[in-house]
Amino acid sequence: MDESNFLRERLHWTLRAGGALTAFCVVGAVLSALFGAPDLVSWPVAAGAAVVGWRVGNQLMQRYEGRR
């Protein structure tokens, strides 16, 4: 594997993981801290938001690769 491909793959993974982590933290914090939602509600919704964040990070990388 050459260096540019390795860096691109690391960026791709970092964008996906960052999107998932950001979405999970923001949605979980908003539901539990601001709205006082019970854990039974906030954890599954935050996990769903993490999946969406993963997909958004993937789409960002695909857009970046499309511009190159």
CHARMM-style PDB file with segment names, atoms N, HN, CA, C and O in Angstrom:
ATOM      1  N   MET     1       0.845  -1.170   0.000  1.00  0.00      PROA
ATOM      2  CA  MET     1       0.000   0.000   0.000  1.00  0.00      PROA
ATOM      3  C   MET     1       0.897   1.243   0.000  1.00  0.00      PROA
ATOM      4  O   MET     1       1.789   1.379   0.838  1.00  0.00      PROA
ATOM      5  N   ASP     2       0.650   2.132  -0.938  1.00  0.00      PROA
ATOM      6  HN  ASP     2      -0.075   2.022  -1.619  1.00  0.00      PROA
ATOM      7  CA  ASP     2       1.465   3.346  -0.983  1.00  0.00      PROA
ATOM      8  C   ASP     2       0.992   4.349   0.066  1.00  0.00      PROA
ATOM      9  O   ASP     2      -0.073   4.194   0.664  1.00  0.00      PROA
ATOM     10  N   GLU     3       1.794   5.364   0.271  1.00  0.00      PROA
ATOM     11  HN  GLU     3       2.659   5.490  -0.215  1.00  0.00      PROA
ATOM     12  CA  GLU     3       1.537   6.301   1.361  1.00  0.00      PROA
ATOM     13  C   GLU     3       0.284   7.141   1.140  1.00  0.00      PROA
ATOM     14  O   GLU     3      -0.456   7.395   2.090  1.00  0.00      PROA
ATOM     15  N   SER     4       0.029   7.581  -0.096  1.00  0.00      PROA
ATOM     16  HN  SER     4       0.630   7.375  -0.868  1.00  0.00      PROA
ATOM     17  CA  SER     4      -1.143   8.417  -0.332  1.00  0.00      PROA
ATOM     18  C   SER     4      -2.439   7.629  -0.124  1.00  0.00      PROA
ATOM     19  O   SER     4      -3.416   8.170   0.394  1.00  0.00      PROA
ATOM     20  N   ASN     5      -2.450   6.365  -0.521  1.00  0.00      PROA
ATOM     21  HN  ASN     5      -1.656   5.925  -0.942  1.00  0.00      PROA
ATOM     22  CA  ASN     5      -3.629   5.533  -0.304  1.00  0.00      PROA
ATOM     23  C   ASN     5      -3.842   5.293   1.185  1.00  0.00      PROA
ATOM     24  O   ASN     5      -4.976   5.304   1.664  1.00  0.00      PROA
ATOM     25  N   PHE     6      -2.758   5.076   1.913  1.00  0.00      PROA
ATOM     26  HN  PHE     6      -1.836   5.067   1.524  1.00  0.00      PROA
ATOM     27  CA  PHE     6      -2.843   4.864   3.356  1.00  0.00      PROA
ATOM     28  C   PHE     6      -3.407   6.101   4.051  1.00  0.00      PROA
ATOM     29  O   PHE     6      -4.269   5.984   4.922  1.00  0.00      PROA
ATOM     30  N   LEU     7      -2.927   7.274   3.673  1.00  0.00      PROA
ATOM     31  HN  LEU     7      -2.227   7.368   2.966  1.00  0.00      PROA
ATOM     32  CA  LEU     7      -3.424   8.513   4.281  1.00  0.00      PROA
ATOM     33  C   LEU     7      -4.885   8.759   3.926  1.00  0.00      PROA
ATOM     34  O   LEU     7      -5.652   9.236   4.762  1.00  0.00      PROA
ATOM     35  N   ARG     8      -5.273   8.441   2.707  1.00  0.00      PROA
ATOM     36  HN  ARG     8      -4.650   8.053   2.028  1.00  0.00      PROA
ATOM     37  CA  ARG     8      -6.667   8.612   2.298  1.00  0.00      PROA
ATOM     38  C   ARG     8      -7.579   7.689   3.105  1.00  0.00      PROA
ATOM     39  O   ARG     8      -8.657   8.099   3.535  1.00  0.00      PROA
ATOM     40  N   GLU     9      -7.152   6.463   3.308  1.00  0.00      PROA
ATOM     41  HN  GLU     9      -6.275   6.130   2.959  1.00  0.00      PROA
ATOM     42  CA  GLU     9      -7.952   5.528   4.102  1.00  0.00      PROA
ATOM     43  C   GLU     9      -8.057   5.975   5.556  1.00  0.00      PROA
ATOM     44  O   GLU     9      -9.114   5.838   6.173  1.00  0.00      PROA
ATOM     45  N   ARG    10      -6.981   6.501   6.100  1.00  0.00      PROA
ATOM     46  HN  ARG    10      -6.123   6.612   5.599  1.00  0.00      PROA
ATOM     47  CA  ARG    10      -7.021   7.011   7.478  1.00  0.00      PROA
ATOM     48  C   ARG    10      -7.960   8.203   7.578  1.00  0.00      PROA
ATOM     49  O   ARG    10      -8.721   8.310   8.540  1.00  0.00      PROA
ATOM     50  N   LEU    11      -7.918   9.100   6.599  1.00  0.00      PROA
ATOM     51  HN  LEU    11      -7.300   9.014   5.817  1.00  0.00      PROA
ATOM     52  CA  LEU    11      -8.822  10.247   6.591  1.00  0.00      PROA
ATOM     53  C   LEU    11     -10.268   9.775   6.486  1.00  0.00      PROA
ATOM     54  O   LEU    11     -11.146  10.299   7.171  1.00  0.00      PROA
ATOM     55  N   HSD    12     -10.513   8.795   5.637  1.00  0.00      PROA
ATOM     56  HN  HSD    12      -9.799   8.369   5.080  1.00  0.00      PROA
ATOM     57  CA  HSD    12     -11.855   8.250   5.445  1.00  0.00      PROA
ATOM     58  C   HSD    12     -12.382   7.690   6.769  1.00  0.00      PROA
ATOM     59  O   HSD    12     -13.511   7.983   7.162  1.00  0.00      PROA
ATOM     60  N   TRP    13     -11.573   6.892   7.448  1.00  0.00      PROA
ATOM     61  HN  TRP    13     -10.656   6.654   7.128  1.00  0.00      PROA
ATOM     62  CA  TRP    13     -11.998   6.309   8.713  1.00  0.00      PROA
ATOM     63  C   TRP    13     -12.192   7.392   9.773  1.00  0.00      PROA
ATOM     64  O   TRP    13     -13.136   7.329  10.561  1.00  0.00      PROA
ATOM     65  N   THR    14     -11.312   8.371   9.792  1.00  0.00      PROA
ATOM     66  HN  THR    14     -10.546   8.422   9.152  1.00  0.00      PROA
ATOM     67  CA  THR    14     -11.398   9.435  10.789  1.00  0.00      PROA
ATOM     68  C   THR    14     -12.662  10.269  10.604  1.00  0.00      PROA
ATOM     69  O   THR    14     -13.303  10.637  11.588  1.00  0.00      PROA
ATOM     70  N   LEU    15     -13.027  10.570   9.371  1.00  0.00      PROA
ATOM     71  HN  LEU    15     -12.507  10.271   8.572  1.00  0.00      PROA
ATOM     72  CA  LEU    15     -14.257  11.318   9.120  1.00  0.00      PROA
ATOM     73  C   LEU    15     -15.482  10.531   9.553  1.00  0.00      PROA
ATOM     74  O   LEU    15     -16.397  11.087  10.160  1.00  0.00      PROA
ATOM     75  N   ARG    16     -15.504   9.236   9.242  1.00  0.00      PROA
ATOM     76  HN  ARG    16     -14.760   8.784   8.749  1.00  0.00      PROA
ATOM     77  CA  ARG    16     -16.648   8.418   9.642  1.00  0.00      PROA
ATOM     78  C   ARG    16     -16.739   8.310  11.162  1.00  0.00      PROA
ATOM     79  O   ARG    16     -17.810   8.510  11.736  1.00  0.00      PROA
ATOM     80  N   ALA    17     -15.627   7.996  11.812  1.00  0.00      PROA
ATOM     81  HN  ALA    17     -14.757   7.833  11.346  1.00  0.00      PROA
ATOM     82  CA  ALA    17     -15.637   7.842  13.264  1.00  0.00      PROA
ATOM     83  C   ALA    17     -15.937   9.171  13.959  1.00  0.00      PROA
ATOM     84  O   ALA    17     -16.672   9.207  14.946  1.00  0.00      PROA
ATOM     85  N   GLY    18     -15.370  10.255  13.444  1.00  0.00      PROA
ATOM     86  HN  GLY    18     -14.774  10.226  12.642  1.00  0.00      PROA
ATOM     87  CA  GLY    18     -15.638  11.568  14.019  1.00  0.00      PROA
ATOM     88  C   GLY    18     -17.094  11.965  13.891  1.00  0.00      PROA
ATOM     89  O   GLY    18     -17.676  12.525  14.820  1.00  0.00      PROA
ATOM     90  N   GLY    19     -17.681  11.678  12.743  1.00  0.00      PROA
ATOM     91  HN  GLY    19     -17.208  11.224  11.988  1.00  0.00      PROA
ATOM     92  CA  GLY    19     -19.102  11.969  12.556  1.00  0.00      PROA
ATOM     93  C   GLY    19     -19.975  11.164  13.494  1.00  0.00      PROA
ATOM     94  O   GLY    19     -20.939  11.685  14.056  1.00  0.00      PROA
ATOM     95  N   ALA    20     -19.637   9.884  13.668  1.00  0.00      PROA
ATOM     96  HN  ALA    20     -18.854   9.461  13.211  1.00  0.00      PROA
ATOM     97  CA  ALA    20     -20.413   9.021  14.560  1.00  0.00      PROA
ATOM     98  C   ALA    20     -20.286   9.477  16.009  1.00  0.00      PROA
ATOM     99  O   ALA    20     -21.282   9.551  16.729  1.00  0.00      PROA
ATOM    100  N   LEU    21     -19.076   9.777  16.432  1.00  0.00      PROA
ATOM    101  HN  LEU    21     -18.267   9.716  15.847  1.00  0.00      PROA
ATOM    102  CA  LEU    21     -18.851  10.189  17.816  1.00  0.00      PROA
ATOM    103  C   LEU    21     -19.518  11.534  18.111  1.00  0.00      PROA
ATOM    104  O   LEU    21     -20.124  11.720  19.167  1.00  0.00      PROA
ATOM    105  N   THR    22     -19.399  12.458  17.174  1.00  0.00      PROA
ATOM    106  HN  THR    22     -18.907  12.306  16.316  1.00  0.00      PROA
ATOM    107  CA  THR    22     -20.014  13.773  17.362  1.00  0.00      PROA
ATOM    108  C   THR    22     -21.533  13.663  17.458  1.00  0.00      PROA
ATOM    109  O   THR    22     -22.151  14.251  18.346  1.00  0.00      PROA
ATOM    110  N   ALA    23     -22.121  12.912  16.546  1.00  0.00      PROA
ATOM    111  HN  ALA    23     -21.619  12.435  15.825  1.00  0.00      PROA
ATOM    112  CA  ALA    23     -23.580  12.758  16.564  1.00  0.00      PROA
ATOM    113  C   ALA    23     -24.043  12.069  17.835  1.00  0.00      PROA
ATOM    114  O   ALA    23     -25.037  12.482  18.433  1.00  0.00      PROA
ATOM    115  N   PHE    24     -23.339  11.023  18.257  1.00  0.00      PROA
ATOM    116  HN  PHE    24     -22.532  10.687  17.770  1.00  0.00      PROA
ATOM    117  CA  PHE    24     -23.704  10.300  19.468  1.00  0.00      PROA
ATOM    118  C   PHE    24     -23.653  11.222  20.686  1.00  0.00      PROA
ATOM    119  O   PHE    24     -24.584  11.244  21.492  1.00  0.00      PROA
ATOM    120  N   CYS    25     -22.571  11.975  20.817  1.00  0.00      PROA
ATOM    121  HN  CYS    25     -21.815  11.957  20.162  1.00  0.00      PROA
ATOM    122  CA  CYS    25     -22.406  12.850  21.982  1.00  0.00      PROA
ATOM    123  C   CYS    25     -23.419  13.986  21.992  1.00  0.00      PROA
ATOM    124  O   CYS    25     -24.013  14.283  23.028  1.00  0.00      PROA
ATOM    125  N   VAL    26     -23.617  14.616  20.850  1.00  0.00      PROA
ATOM    126  HN  VAL    26     -23.134  14.375  20.008  1.00  0.00      PROA
ATOM    127  CA  VAL    26     -24.529  15.767  20.806  1.00  0.00      PROA
ATOM    128  C   VAL    26     -25.961  15.326  21.069  1.00  0.00      PROA
ATOM    129  O   VAL    26     -26.661  15.932  21.880  1.00  0.00      PROA
ATOM    130  N   VAL    27     -26.398  14.276  20.388  1.00  0.00      PROA
ATOM    131  HN  VAL    27     -25.830  13.783  19.729  1.00  0.00      PROA
ATOM    132  CA  VAL    27     -27.786  13.833  20.575  1.00  0.00      PROA
ATOM    133  C   VAL    27     -27.993  13.294  21.989  1.00  0.00      PROA
ATOM    134  O   VAL    27     -29.009  13.582  22.621  1.00  0.00      PROA
ATOM    135  N   GLY    28     -27.043  12.521  22.482  1.00  0.00      PROA
ATOM    136  HN  GLY    28     -26.217  12.286  21.969  1.00  0.00      PROA
ATOM    137  CA  GLY    28     -27.168  12.010  23.851  1.00  0.00      PROA
ATOM    138  C   GLY    28     -27.210  13.118  24.881  1.00  0.00      PROA
ATOM    139  O   GLY    28     -28.001  13.062  25.822  1.00  0.00      PROA
ATOM    140  N   ALA    29     -26.371  14.121  24.714  1.00  0.00      PROA
ATOM    141  HN  ALA    29     -25.729  14.166  23.949  1.00  0.00      PROA
ATOM    142  CA  ALA    29     -26.352  15.235  25.664  1.00  0.00      PROA
ATOM    143  C   ALA    29     -27.633  16.052  25.586  1.00  0.00      PROA
ATOM    144  O   ALA    29     -28.182  16.455  26.612  1.00  0.00      PROA
ATOM    145  N   VAL    30     -28.102  16.292  24.387  1.00  0.00      PROA
ATOM    146  HN  VAL    30     -27.656  15.965  23.554  1.00  0.00      PROA
ATOM    147  CA  VAL    30     -29.333  17.081  24.236  1.00  0.00      PROA
ATOM    148  C   VAL    30     -30.517  16.343  24.850  1.00  0.00      PROA
ATOM    149  O   VAL    30     -31.317  16.940  25.571  1.00  0.00      PROA
ATOM    150  N   LEU    31     -30.629  15.065  24.570  1.00  0.00      PROA
ATOM    151  HN  LEU    31     -29.979  14.581  23.985  1.00  0.00      PROA
ATOM    152  CA  LEU    31     -31.770  14.326  25.103  1.00  0.00      PROA
ATOM    153  C   LEU    31     -31.734  14.195  26.621  1.00  0.00      PROA
ATOM    154  O   LEU    31     -32.746  14.394  27.294  1.00  0.00      PROA
ATOM    155  N   SER    32     -30.576  13.863  27.147  1.00  0.00      PROA
ATOM    156  HN  SER    32     -29.755  13.701  26.600  1.00  0.00      PROA
ATOM    157  CA  SER    32     -30.534  13.611  28.589  1.00  0.00      PROA
ATOM    158  C   SER    32     -30.424  14.894  29.418  1.00  0.00      PROA
ATOM    159  O   SER    32     -31.097  15.023  30.440  1.00  0.00      PROA
ATOM    160  N   ALA    33     -29.601  15.828  28.998  1.00  0.00      PROA
ATOM    161  HN  ALA    33     -29.055  15.723  28.167  1.00  0.00      PROA
ATOM    162  CA  ALA    33     -29.378  17.023  29.807  1.00  0.00      PROA
ATOM    163  C   ALA    33     -30.473  18.073  29.615  1.00  0.00      PROA
ATOM    164  O   ALA    33     -30.985  18.627  30.588  1.00  0.00      PROA
ATOM    165  N   LEU    34     -30.821  18.336  28.388  1.00  0.00      PROA
ATOM    166  HN  LEU    34     -30.405  17.886  27.598  1.00  0.00      PROA
ATOM    167  CA  LEU    34     -31.778  19.416  28.147  1.00  0.00      PROA
ATOM    168  C   LEU    34     -33.229  18.983  28.302  1.00  0.00      PROA
ATOM    169  O   LEU    34     -34.051  19.716  28.853  1.00  0.00      PROA
ATOM    170  N   PHE    35     -33.535  17.794  27.815  1.00  0.00      PROA
ATOM    171  HN  PHE    35     -32.867  17.199  27.367  1.00  0.00      PROA
ATOM    172  CA  PHE    35     -34.925  17.359  27.855  1.00  0.00      PROA
ATOM    173  C   PHE    35     -35.214  16.389  28.990  1.00  0.00      PROA
ATOM    174  O   PHE    35     -36.378  16.103  29.271  1.00  0.00      PROA
ATOM    175  N   GLY    36     -34.187  15.881  29.645  1.00  0.00      PROA
ATOM    176  HN  GLY    36     -33.241  16.114  29.418  1.00  0.00      PROA
ATOM    177  CA  GLY    36     -34.393  14.964  30.755  1.00  0.00      PROA
ATOM    178  C   GLY    36     -34.982  13.629  30.346  1.00  0.00      PROA
ATOM    179  O   GLY    36     -35.699  13.001  31.125  1.00  0.00      PROA
ATOM    180  N   ALA    37     -34.689  13.191  29.135  1.00  0.00      PROA
ATOM    181  HN  ALA    37     -34.106  13.702  28.502  1.00  0.00      PROA
ATOM    182  CA  ALA    37     -35.214  11.918  28.647  1.00  0.00      PROA
ATOM    183  C   ALA    37     -34.589  10.768  29.433  1.00  0.00      PROA
ATOM    184  O   ALA    37     -33.421  10.838  29.816  1.00  0.00      PROA
ATOM    185  N   PRO    38     -35.358   9.719  29.671  1.00  0.00      PROA
ATOM    186  CA  PRO    38     -34.792   8.567  30.383  1.00  0.00      PROA
ATOM    187  C   PRO    38     -33.752   7.846  29.527  1.00  0.00      PROA
ATOM    188  O   PRO    38     -33.734   7.975  28.303  1.00  0.00      PROA
ATOM    189  N   ASP    39     -32.890   7.088  30.197  1.00  0.00      PROA
ATOM    190  HN  ASP    39     -32.904   6.983  31.191  1.00  0.00      PROA
ATOM    191  CA  ASP    39     -31.832   6.358  29.492  1.00  0.00      PROA
ATOM    192  C   ASP    39     -32.391   5.381  28.469  1.00  0.00      PROA
ATOM    193  O   ASP    39     -31.768   5.128  27.437  1.00  0.00      PROA
ATOM    194  N   LEU    40     -33.558   4.836  28.754  1.00  0.00      PROA
ATOM    195  HN  LEU    40     -34.064   5.041  29.592  1.00  0.00      PROA
ATOM    196  CA  LEU    40     -34.175   3.883  27.841  1.00  0.00      PROA
ATOM    197  C   LEU    40     -34.466   4.523  26.484  1.00  0.00      PROA
ATOM    198  O   LEU    40     -34.518   3.830  25.468  1.00  0.00      PROA
ATOM    199  N   VAL    41     -34.651   5.817  26.468  1.00  0.00      PROA
ATOM    200  HN  VAL    41     -34.608   6.379  27.294  1.00  0.00      PROA
ATOM    201  CA  VAL    41     -34.914   6.539  25.220  1.00  0.00      PROA
ATOM    202  C   VAL    41     -33.631   7.128  24.638  1.00  0.00      PROA
ATOM    203  O   VAL    41     -33.385   7.020  23.437  1.00  0.00      PROA
ATOM    204  N   SER    42     -32.828   7.742  25.477  1.00  0.00      PROA
ATOM    205  HN  SER    42     -33.028   7.829  26.453  1.00  0.00      PROA
ATOM    206  CA  SER    42     -31.687   8.505  24.959  1.00  0.00      PROA
ATOM    207  C   SER    42     -30.588   7.620  24.384  1.00  0.00      PROA
ATOM    208  O   SER    42     -29.980   8.002  23.385  1.00  0.00      PROA
ATOM    209  N   TRP    43     -30.303   6.454  24.966  1.00  0.00      PROA
ATOM    210  HN  TRP    43     -30.797   6.143  25.778  1.00  0.00      PROA
ATOM    211  CA  TRP    43     -29.242   5.600  24.442  1.00  0.00      PROA
ATOM    212  C   TRP    43     -29.550   5.063  23.047  1.00  0.00      PROA
ATOM    213  O   TRP    43     -28.694   5.171  22.169  1.00  0.00      PROA
ATOM    214  N   PRO    44     -30.733   4.489  22.796  1.00  0.00      PROA
ATOM    215  CA  PRO    44     -31.000   4.006  21.429  1.00  0.00      PROA
ATOM    216  C   PRO    44     -31.039   5.127  20.389  1.00  0.00      PROA
ATOM    217  O   PRO    44     -30.579   4.952  19.261  1.00  0.00      PROA
ATOM    218  N   VAL    45     -31.587   6.266  20.774  1.00  0.00      PROA
ATOM    219  HN  VAL    45     -31.961   6.407  21.691  1.00  0.00      PROA
ATOM    220  CA  VAL    45     -31.637   7.387  19.825  1.00  0.00      PROA
ATOM    221  C   VAL    45     -30.229   7.898  19.537  1.00  0.00      PROA
ATOM    222  O   VAL    45     -29.908   8.225  18.395  1.00  0.00      PROA
ATOM    223  N   ALA    46     -29.395   7.968  20.561  1.00  0.00      PROA
ATOM    224  HN  ALA    46     -29.656   7.702  21.489  1.00  0.00      PROA
ATOM    225  CA  ALA    46     -28.013   8.402  20.360  1.00  0.00      PROA
ATOM    226  C   ALA    46     -27.248   7.390  19.502  1.00  0.00      PROA
ATOM    227  O   ALA    46     -26.420   7.780  18.679  1.00  0.00      PROA
ATOM    228  N   ALA    47     -27.515   6.103  19.688  1.00  0.00      PROA
ATOM    229  HN  ALA    47     -28.187   5.786  20.357  1.00  0.00      PROA
ATOM    230  CA  ALA    47     -26.871   5.088  18.852  1.00  0.00      PROA
ATOM    231  C   ALA    47     -27.319   5.214  17.400  1.00  0.00      PROA
ATOM    232  O   ALA    47     -26.512   5.062  16.483  1.00  0.00      PROA
ATOM    233  N   GLY    48     -28.590   5.488  17.191  1.00  0.00      PROA
ATOM    234  HN  GLY    48     -29.246   5.612  17.936  1.00  0.00      PROA
ATOM    235  CA  GLY    48     -29.081   5.725  15.831  1.00  0.00      PROA
ATOM    236  C   GLY    48     -28.443   6.953  15.209  1.00  0.00      PROA
ATOM    237  O   GLY    48     -28.130   6.962  14.018  1.00  0.00      PROA
ATOM    238  N   ALA    49     -28.251   7.985  16.010  1.00  0.00      PROA
ATOM    239  HN  ALA    49     -28.505   7.978  16.977  1.00  0.00      PROA
ATOM    240  CA  ALA    49     -27.584   9.192  15.513  1.00  0.00      PROA
ATOM    241  C   ALA    49     -26.137   8.897  15.158  1.00  0.00      PROA
ATOM    242  O   ALA    49     -25.597   9.486  14.221  1.00  0.00      PROA
ATOM    243  N   ALA    50     -25.501   7.992  15.895  1.00  0.00      PROA
ATOM    244  HN  ALA    50     -25.939   7.513  16.656  1.00  0.00      PROA
ATOM    245  CA  ALA    50     -24.123   7.615  15.574  1.00  0.00      PROA
ATOM    246  C   ALA    50     -24.050   6.933  14.214  1.00  0.00      PROA
ATOM    247  O   ALA    50     -23.107   7.157  13.455  1.00  0.00      PROA
ATOM    248  N   VAL    51     -25.035   6.107  13.908  1.00  0.00      PROA
ATOM    249  HN  VAL    51     -25.801   5.925  14.525  1.00  0.00      PROA
ATOM    250  CA  VAL    51     -25.076   5.453  12.590  1.00  0.00      PROA
ATOM    251  C   VAL    51     -25.227   6.502  11.494  1.00  0.00      PROA
ATOM    252  O   VAL    51     -24.562   6.436  10.460  1.00  0.00      PROA
ATOM    253  N   VAL    52     -26.101   7.460  11.728  1.00  0.00      PROA
ATOM    254  HN  VAL    52     -26.642   7.513  12.568  1.00  0.00      PROA
ATOM    255  CA  VAL    52     -26.287   8.541  10.750  1.00  0.00      PROA
ATOM    256  C   VAL    52     -25.001   9.354  10.615  1.00  0.00      PROA
ATOM    257  O   VAL    52     -24.614   9.724   9.506  1.00  0.00      PROA
ATOM    258  N   GLY    53     -24.346   9.629  11.728  1.00  0.00      PROA
ATOM    259  HN  GLY    53     -24.661   9.328  12.628  1.00  0.00      PROA
ATOM    260  CA  GLY    53     -23.085  10.374  11.690  1.00  0.00      PROA
ATOM    261  C   GLY    53     -22.004   9.628  10.923  1.00  0.00      PROA
ATOM    262  O   GLY    53     -21.212  10.247  10.214  1.00  0.00      PROA
ATOM    263  N   TRP    54     -21.960   8.307  11.055  1.00  0.00      PROA
ATOM    264  HN  TRP    54     -22.604   7.804  11.631  1.00  0.00      PROA
ATOM    265  CA  TRP    54     -21.009   7.474  10.310  1.00  0.00      PROA
ATOM    266  C   TRP    54     -21.263   7.620   8.805  1.00  0.00      PROA
ATOM    267  O   TRP    54     -20.326   7.782   8.023  1.00  0.00      PROA
ATOM    268  N   ARG    55     -22.527   7.561   8.415  1.00  0.00      PROA
ATOM    269  HN  ARG    55     -23.288   7.430   9.050  1.00  0.00      PROA
ATOM    270  CA  ARG    55     -22.878   7.665   6.999  1.00  0.00      PROA
ATOM    271  C   ARG    55     -22.576   9.064   6.450  1.00  0.00      PROA
ATOM    272  O   ARG    55     -22.132   9.203   5.310  1.00  0.00      PROA
ATOM    273  N   VAL    56     -22.816  10.096   7.261  1.00  0.00      PROA
ATOM    274  HN  VAL    56     -23.176   9.983   8.187  1.00  0.00      PROA
ATOM    275  CA  VAL    56     -22.519  11.468   6.826  1.00  0.00      PROA
ATOM    276  C   VAL    56     -21.020  11.651   6.635  1.00  0.00      PROA
ATOM    277  O   VAL    56     -20.595  12.274   5.663  1.00  0.00      PROA
ATOM    278  N   GLY    57     -20.218  11.118   7.544  1.00  0.00      PROA
ATOM    279  HN  GLY    57     -20.564  10.611   8.334  1.00  0.00      PROA
ATOM    280  CA  GLY    57     -18.765  11.170   7.379  1.00  0.00      PROA
ATOM    281  C   GLY    57     -18.318  10.456   6.127  1.00  0.00      PROA
ATOM    282  O   GLY    57     -17.397  10.905   5.444  1.00  0.00      PROA
ATOM    283  N   ASN    58     -18.966   9.340   5.820  1.00  0.00      PROA
ATOM    284  HN  ASN    58     -19.714   8.975   6.375  1.00  0.00      PROA
ATOM    285  CA  ASN    58     -18.654   8.601   4.592  1.00  0.00      PROA
ATOM    286  C   ASN    58     -19.014   9.427   3.358  1.00  0.00      PROA
ATOM    287  O   ASN    58     -18.254   9.461   2.390  1.00  0.00      PROA
ATOM    288  N   GLN    59     -20.151  10.083   3.388  1.00  0.00      PROA
ATOM    289  HN  GLN    59     -20.768  10.055   4.174  1.00  0.00      PROA
ATOM    290  CA  GLN    59     -20.559  10.911   2.252  1.00  0.00      PROA
ATOM    291  C   GLN    59     -19.622  12.102   2.059  1.00  0.00      PROA
ATOM    292  O   GLN    59     -19.328  12.488   0.928  1.00  0.00      PROA
ATOM    293  N   LEU    60     -19.155  12.681   3.160  1.00  0.00      PROA
ATOM    294  HN  LEU    60     -19.393  12.368   4.079  1.00  0.00      PROA
ATOM    295  CA  LEU    60     -18.195  13.783   3.047  1.00  0.00      PROA
ATOM    296  C   LEU    60     -16.918  13.325   2.339  1.00  0.00      PROA
ATOM    297  O   LEU    60     -16.384  14.037   1.489  1.00  0.00      PROA
ATOM    298  N   MET    61     -16.443  12.150   2.689  1.00  0.00      PROA
ATOM    299  HN  MET    61     -16.877  11.571   3.379  1.00  0.00      PROA
ATOM    300  CA  MET    61     -15.231  11.634   2.061  1.00  0.00      PROA
ATOM    301  C   MET    61     -15.480  11.342   0.584  1.00  0.00      PROA
ATOM    302  O   MET    61     -14.612  11.602  -0.249  1.00  0.00      PROA
ATOM    303  N   GLN    62     -16.636  10.812   0.256  1.00  0.00      PROA
ATOM    304  HN  GLN    62     -17.341  10.600   0.933  1.00  0.00      PROA
ATOM    305  CA  GLN    62     -16.947  10.537  -1.145  1.00  0.00      PROA
ATOM    306  C   GLN    62     -17.024  11.839  -1.954  1.00  0.00      PROA
ATOM    307  O   GLN    62     -16.592  11.875  -3.106  1.00  0.00      PROA
ATOM    308  N   ARG    63     -17.566  12.892  -1.367  1.00  0.00      PROA
ATOM    309  HN  ARG    63     -17.917  12.863  -0.431  1.00  0.00      PROA
ATOM    310  CA  ARG    63     -17.579  14.189  -2.046  1.00  0.00      PROA
ATOM    311  C   ARG    63     -16.164  14.719  -2.263  1.00  0.00      PROA
ATOM    312  O   ARG    63     -15.835  15.252  -3.323  1.00  0.00      PROA
ATOM    313  N   TYR    64     -15.342  14.560  -1.236  1.00  0.00      PROA
ATOM    314  HN  TYR    64     -15.610  14.127  -0.375  1.00  0.00      PROA
ATOM    315  CA  TYR    64     -13.950  14.994  -1.344  1.00  0.00      PROA
ATOM    316  C   TYR    64     -13.234  14.233  -2.458  1.00  0.00      PROA
ATOM    317  O   TYR    64     -12.513  14.836  -3.253  1.00  0.00      PROA
ATOM    318  N   GLU    65     -13.425  12.930  -2.521  1.00  0.00      PROA
ATOM    319  HN  GLU    65     -14.011  12.440  -1.875  1.00  0.00      PROA
ATOM    320  CA  GLU    65     -12.790  12.128  -3.567  1.00  0.00      PROA
ATOM    321  C   GLU    65     -13.334  12.468  -4.948  1.00  0.00      PROA
ATOM    322  O   GLU    65     -12.613  12.382  -5.942  1.00  0.00      PROA
ATOM    323  N   GLY    66     -14.612  12.855  -5.010  1.00  0.00      PROA
ATOM    324  HN  GLY    66     -15.198  12.925  -4.203  1.00  0.00      PROA
ATOM    325  CA  GLY    66     -15.212  13.237  -6.291  1.00  0.00      PROA
ATOM    326  C   GLY    66     -14.628  14.529  -6.840  1.00  0.00      PROA
ATOM    327  O   GLY    66     -14.585  14.717  -8.056  1.00  0.00      PROA
ATOM    328  N   ARG    67     -14.185  15.409  -5.977  1.00  0.00      PROA
ATOM    329  HN  ARG    67     -14.221  15.256  -4.989  1.00  0.00      PROA
ATOM    330  CA  ARG    67     -13.601  16.680  -6.416  1.00  0.00      PROA
ATOM    331  C   ARG    67     -12.174  16.530  -6.893  1.00  0.00      PROA
ATOM    332  O   ARG    67     -11.674  17.366  -7.645  1.00  0.00      PROA
ATOM    333  N   ARG    68     -11.515  15.463  -6.458  1.00  0.00      PROA
ATOM    334  HN  ARG    68     -11.921  14.784  -5.847  1.00  0.00      PROA
ATOM    335  CA  ARG    68     -10.119  15.258  -6.832  1.00  0.00      PROA
ATOM    336  C   ARG    68     -10.035  14.794  -8.214  1.00  0.00      PROA
ATOM    337  OT1 ARG    68      -8.937  14.561  -8.721  1.00  0.00      PROA
TER     338      ARG     68
END
